Amino acid sequence: MTGPDRQQFLIEFISYMVFFPAALVCLLPMRNHSRLNRYNRTYQLAIGAGLLLLILAASFIGSLYPFDTNLLTIPILIIVFIAYHRCQAVHISKSLSVFVYACALMSFMANYASEFDALLHPDAAPDSFSIEGGLFQFVISCLLVLALAYPLRIYGSRLIDSLHDARIWNISILISGIFLVFNIFFIPHNYRTLYTNKVFRTHFITVSLLLCLMLLLSAIFYYIVETLQATAKTKERNRILEMQEKQYITQQRYMEDTARVRHDFRQTVHALQAMSQAQDYDGIAAYLDKYIKALPQKEYVRYCNHNALNALLNHYAQAALAEHIELNWRIELPGRKSIEPWEADAAIQKSNLPVSDVELCSIIGNILENAIYACREIPEESRYIELSVTVHQQAQLCIVASNSFSGNVKKRDGKYLSTHRKGNGIGLASIASTAEHYGGVSTFSHNDREFCSNVMIPM
């Protein structure tokens, strides 16, 4: 390779090194969804080595054939995104949103690097870029990632973990894409234009303001999503409280009715005694028949020692019985102290279970709601729901459910979609997200007649 070729190779190589900080921007929010073991250094080294080989190949091609860098960058980005998405266990809308966001951030750094290069080489030829400019771009990109590492790792991962609406992620892709396209067309290709009047200052101020705007929009986006999810959690807690209140009223009514029966029992005994002495056995039989029919019916069933879960199970049990669905439930959980709804987030430390009452009810509620809806689509004689909630060897919380259904399913990218509402299967996605958040797993499967849900969360 000749001298000029070596220099061009070095320029290309340094320019593509920005892929490494961009990769960190992509990986930090996905820390809970990697298909690879992120703690295994072999995988980490393999990812780094693969990216380095790709950069070396691109730099070599760019040094041999002097064409527009974007013509080579675009196919590289497509290859990198495909590999990135396949390494993450998330919907493509999430991975694409993070990827475009990282590209948009790096495009701001490319504009700053062009300004820096224009200061060093104001008379450089159009579309030229120096080694110093490439090094500057790499350094400021690393500094930007260093500044954003904590919010991306903490707040970004919270969004990835909890936000499952693809439509919202698609909107974020559009917004990040607008910033990316603007920066691509705003990069100066002829440095002389920056020295015309106040173009240089205007260019720098515009890029800086847009970068601040993008970061501000990111913060607003997070705040809005967190507010909406907090509202959803409050509604879920209120829903559980309403169920508990309903079951409490039902149980109180049952206790009042049984108290009245106990109060009248003396008169009943006297009446039966009188009929017995008169040897009126037909009268005794008729009296007992009426008495048994008048006894209060117990509507509340205590499945376990968890008040919130009991309320939820009774709610769905009544809904299932109204649809003539056969139930076979086994609930065996360790005891839990009763807590207030606003203490649900801190309840994990107090509980023998790894999840809060709200999260436990959310998982089981989503499973039962989907199961009841699925059973409605088949004949009554074939309807059933089996549910088992147990702790296996004090090591894992196991939730296993199966229900009959019509066999009609919708899947995309290996994930089940809702058959009774538009969009993704939000309920199943919520179950999977909660399980993954606590280091557990969730699997869903089906055959021609039965749908199965399995959730395992380590204690």
HELIX and SHEET records of a PDB file:
HELIX    1   1 GLY A    3  TYR A   16  1                                  14    
HELIX    2   2 PHE A   19  LEU A   27  1                                   9    
HELIX    3   3 LEU A   28  MET A   30  5                                   3    
HELIX    4   4 ARG A   41  LEU A   64  1                                  24    
HELIX    5   5 THR A   69  ARG A   86  1                                  18    
HELIX    6   6 ILE A   92  LEU A  120  1                                  29    
HELIX    7   7 ILE A  131  PRO A  151  1                                  21    
HELIX    8   8 LEU A  152  GLY A  156  3                                   5    
HELIX    9   9 SER A  157  SER A  162  1                                   6    
HELIX   10  10 ALA A  166  PHE A  186  1                                  21    
HELIX   11  11 TYR A  191  TYR A  195  5                                   5    
HELIX   12  12 VAL A  199  GLN A  277  1                                  79    
HELIX   13  13 TYR A  281  ALA A  294  1                                  14    
HELIX   14  14 ASN A  307  ALA A  322  1                                  16    
HELIX   15  15 PRO A  341  GLU A  343  5                                   3    
HELIX   16  16 ALA A  347  LYS A  350  1                                   4    
HELIX   17  17 ASP A  357  CYS A  375  1                                  19    
HELIX   18  18 GLU A  380  SER A  382  5                                   3    
HELIX   19  19 ILE A  426  HIS A  437  1                                  12    
SHEET    1   A 5 GLU A 326  GLU A 332  0                                        
SHEET    2   A 5 TYR A 384  HIS A 392  1                                        
SHEET    3   A 5 GLN A 396  SER A 404 -1                                        
SHEET    4   A 5 GLU A 450  PRO A 458 -1                                        
SHEET    5   A 5 VAL A 441  HIS A 446 -1                                        
SHEET    1   B 2 LYS A 410  ARG A 412  0                                        
SHEET    2   B 2 LYS A 415  LEU A 417 -1                                        
END                                                                             
